[in-house]
Amino acid sequence: MTEFEYDLFVIGAGSGGVRAARIAAGYGAKVAVAEEYRVGGTCVIRGCVPKKLFVYASRFPDEFEESAGFGWSVAGTAFDWKTLVANKDREIARLEGIYRRNLEAANVEIIDTRAELRGPNTVHLANLGRDVTARYILIATGGHPNYDRTLPGIEHVISSNEAFHLEELPKRIVIAGGGYIAVEFAGIFNGLGVETTLLYRGEEILRGFDDDLRAGLHAEMVKRGIDVVCGDVFTTIEKTADGLIGHTASGRGLEADQIMFAIGRSPNIEGLGLAEAGVEQGWNGHVVVDAYGKTSLDSIYAVGDVTDRVQLTPVAIREGHAFAETVFNANPVSIDHEAIPTAVFSTPEIGTVGLTEAEARERCRAVDIYKTSFRPMKLTLTDRDEKMLIKLVVDADSGVVVGCHLMGPDSGELIQVLGILVKMGATKAQFDATVAVHPSAAEELVTMRTPTSRWAAEYAAE
Ligand SMILES: Cc1cc2nc3c(=O)[nH]c(=O)nc-3n(C[C@H](O)[C@H](O)[C@H](O)COP(=O)(O)OP(=O)(O)OC[C@H]3O[C@@H](n4cnc5c(N)ncnc54)[C@H](O)[C@@H]3O)c2cc1C
């Protein structure tokens, strides 16, 4: 007989929490999960899934345009924002239903409430006004968009949360930020015909990505008519009769119907009772955990974005699964956060895994770069001047491919497979031993015979 009401109480039914709850219940644990908004979390409700649906919507004009070169005439196209939003909402509701049913089928109790810690084994259910006890508590509360709260006029801006539910498609939008969410939404709005500006405080968009991808996407976005402004920030947002004007440090006055902030995300920790319970927190309040997701308290674990490690759905899912294996199946599993393949669903899209060229130079004695940039075959019968980029970063001593960086059609799909190769430690020679698939863009991955550049520490030091 347990002295607690539950073996596991999960706070947050997002990617990490749902997986942990289901796996733990599968091992016989008595599990409840509290959700204050909608089951499925950020990814399903207002992240990856609706975003990808919007990305698809935004790319149809390209298809219409390209089809002309192949003899098609597509007349009278028109786009209806409200239809897209309504259909997206219906799909999200369907997915939420599946998430709920899967939890119920696994015998997980879903409690629709905000939950807060009241101690190492106690959780307060805000909507029900009562406390419950659990042997283990999992914090899987995710994160929320950052705003510059001190900026005059900040109350007029939106984040990705609101972008999914706008009543009207704006005619002009300015997106502040240079990370993957910012560039993805810039591509979405631009593709849907919105006059789009991206305003980023840093020197170049996509900090942390390979420099060729950063410069490459910047150039392609500009070709598509997006005004990409780097090295500038908003100083005031002014509401006018016509919409908004975003005044910047360098004196620009960017006029828009909507201004969207996508300047990063912070962990959902406010009012959670972490400090009171004695849970150690990091620089931005995130929950500090060990390799198994354990916090500074033995009974409290945390997974996903609230731990501020790698903010991606598959990572949160793996962390949730590993936690359940570790605690409820006596099988300690830790997560390797190295070489995680990831896509940016900008247009053109990006796929990346492993070390950037700059990182490889720090870790390897010598680095070979194999790089090619070309016009995708599908565009050869069109006027569109868009380049696909393929770049392999190779440790010259071992021949191991330590990084792959792609920009162009289907890069998000290709990088999943390349991720397996990089994770396996495949060498460039093994890439080359593979027969090409022709005609394809991906064949370049196995046909680049000689390095386009070589860097060696001994020469760099001179
Ligand atoms: C616009 C956007 C696009 C994205 N695109 C991608 C993508 O393409 N690919 C990708 O891998 N990742 C993407 N992400 C990131 C991804 O959504 C997150 O990394 C992932 O959802 C994290 O999962 P999680 O379980 O940590 O938290 P979440 O999924 O955020 O779930 C946390 C849940 O906890 C609930 N909650 C919070 N506090 C409480 C409380 N006190 N009580 C009860 N419930 C609470 C929240 O309502 C939420 O449902 C995107 C994110 C955004 C915002």
PDBQT file of the ligand as one rigid body, heavy atoms in Angstrom, charges set to zero:
ROOT
HETATM    1  C1  LIG A 501       5.870  28.440 -32.750  1.00  0.00    +0.000 C 
HETATM    2  C2  LIG A 501       6.660  27.220 -32.307  1.00  0.00    +0.000 A 
HETATM    3  C3  LIG A 501       7.081  26.314 -33.249  1.00  0.00    +0.000 A 
HETATM    4  C4  LIG A 501       7.782  25.187 -32.865  1.00  0.00    +0.000 A 
HETATM    5  N1  LIG A 501       8.201  24.326 -33.835  1.00  0.00    +0.000 NA
HETATM    6  C5  LIG A 501       8.883  23.220 -33.501  1.00  0.00    +0.000 A 
HETATM    7  C6  LIG A 501       9.276  22.280 -34.486  1.00  0.00    +0.000 A 
HETATM    8  O1  LIG A 501       9.035  22.466 -35.678  1.00  0.00    +0.000 OA
HETATM    9  N2  LIG A 501       9.935  21.167 -34.089  1.00  0.00    +0.000 N 
HETATM   10  C7  LIG A 501      10.224  20.933 -32.771  1.00  0.00    +0.000 A 
HETATM   11  O2  LIG A 501      10.803  19.890 -32.460  1.00  0.00    +0.000 OA
HETATM   12  N3  LIG A 501       9.866  21.808 -31.801  1.00  0.00    +0.000 NA
HETATM   13  C8  LIG A 501       9.199  22.939 -32.137  1.00  0.00    +0.000 A 
HETATM   14  N4  LIG A 501       8.807  23.817 -31.166  1.00  0.00    +0.000 N 
HETATM   15  C9  LIG A 501       9.227  23.572 -29.768  1.00  0.00    +0.000 C 
HETATM   16  C10 LIG A 501       8.318  22.560 -29.094  1.00  0.00    +0.000 C 
HETATM   17  O3  LIG A 501       6.981  22.957 -29.206  1.00  0.00    +0.000 OA
HETATM   18  C11 LIG A 501       8.701  22.414 -27.624  1.00  0.00    +0.000 C 
HETATM   19  O4  LIG A 501      10.084  22.158 -27.529  1.00  0.00    +0.000 OA
HETATM   20  C12 LIG A 501       7.946  21.302 -26.934  1.00  0.00    +0.000 C 
HETATM   21  O5  LIG A 501       6.563  21.499 -27.017  1.00  0.00    +0.000 OA
HETATM   22  C13 LIG A 501       8.378  21.194 -25.465  1.00  0.00    +0.000 C 
HETATM   23  O6  LIG A 501       7.620  20.219 -24.819  1.00  0.00    +0.000 OA
HETATM   24  P1  LIG A 501       7.399  20.292 -23.234  1.00  0.00    +0.000 P 
HETATM   25  O7  LIG A 501       6.736  19.012 -22.851  1.00  0.00    +0.000 OA
HETATM   26  O8  LIG A 501       8.639  20.666 -22.554  1.00  0.00    +0.000 OA
HETATM   27  O9  LIG A 501       6.409  21.501 -23.006  1.00  0.00    +0.000 OA
HETATM   28  P2  LIG A 501       5.052  21.921 -23.696  1.00  0.00    +0.000 P 
HETATM   29  O10 LIG A 501       4.765  21.145 -24.912  1.00  0.00    +0.000 OA
HETATM   30  O11 LIG A 501       5.105  23.398 -23.797  1.00  0.00    +0.000 OA
HETATM   31  O12 LIG A 501       3.953  21.491 -22.621  1.00  0.00    +0.000 OA
HETATM   32  C14 LIG A 501       3.857  22.101 -21.381  1.00  0.00    +0.000 C 
HETATM   33  C15 LIG A 501       2.417  22.040 -20.937  1.00  0.00    +0.000 C 
HETATM   34  O13 LIG A 501       2.349  22.369 -19.559  1.00  0.00    +0.000 OA
HETATM   35  C16 LIG A 501       1.197  23.169 -19.337  1.00  0.00    +0.000 C 
HETATM   36  N5  LIG A 501       1.436  23.888 -18.090  1.00  0.00    +0.000 N 
HETATM   37  C17 LIG A 501       2.361  24.851 -17.839  1.00  0.00    +0.000 A 
HETATM   38  N6  LIG A 501       2.335  25.195 -16.531  1.00  0.00    +0.000 NA
HETATM   39  C18 LIG A 501       1.357  24.444 -15.945  1.00  0.00    +0.000 A 
HETATM   40  C19 LIG A 501       0.864  24.335 -14.614  1.00  0.00    +0.000 A 
HETATM   41  N7  LIG A 501       1.392  25.053 -13.623  1.00  0.00    +0.000 N 
HETATM   42  N8  LIG A 501      -0.147  23.472 -14.373  1.00  0.00    +0.000 NA
HETATM   43  C20 LIG A 501      -0.685  22.713 -15.370  1.00  0.00    +0.000 A 
HETATM   44  N9  LIG A 501      -0.237  22.773 -16.646  1.00  0.00    +0.000 NA
HETATM   45  C21 LIG A 501       0.782  23.617 -16.926  1.00  0.00    +0.000 A 
HETATM   46  C22 LIG A 501       1.127  24.039 -20.565  1.00  0.00    +0.000 C 
HETATM   47  O14 LIG A 501      -0.182  24.544 -20.757  1.00  0.00    +0.000 OA
HETATM   48  C23 LIG A 501       1.530  23.043 -21.657  1.00  0.00    +0.000 C 
HETATM   49  O15 LIG A 501       0.412  22.373 -22.185  1.00  0.00    +0.000 OA
HETATM   50  C24 LIG A 501       8.074  24.954 -31.502  1.00  0.00    +0.000 A 
HETATM   51  C25 LIG A 501       7.642  25.864 -30.538  1.00  0.00    +0.000 A 
HETATM   52  C26 LIG A 501       6.933  26.985 -30.932  1.00  0.00    +0.000 A 
HETATM   53  C27 LIG A 501       6.478  27.962 -29.895  1.00  0.00    +0.000 C 
ENDROOT
TORSDOF 0
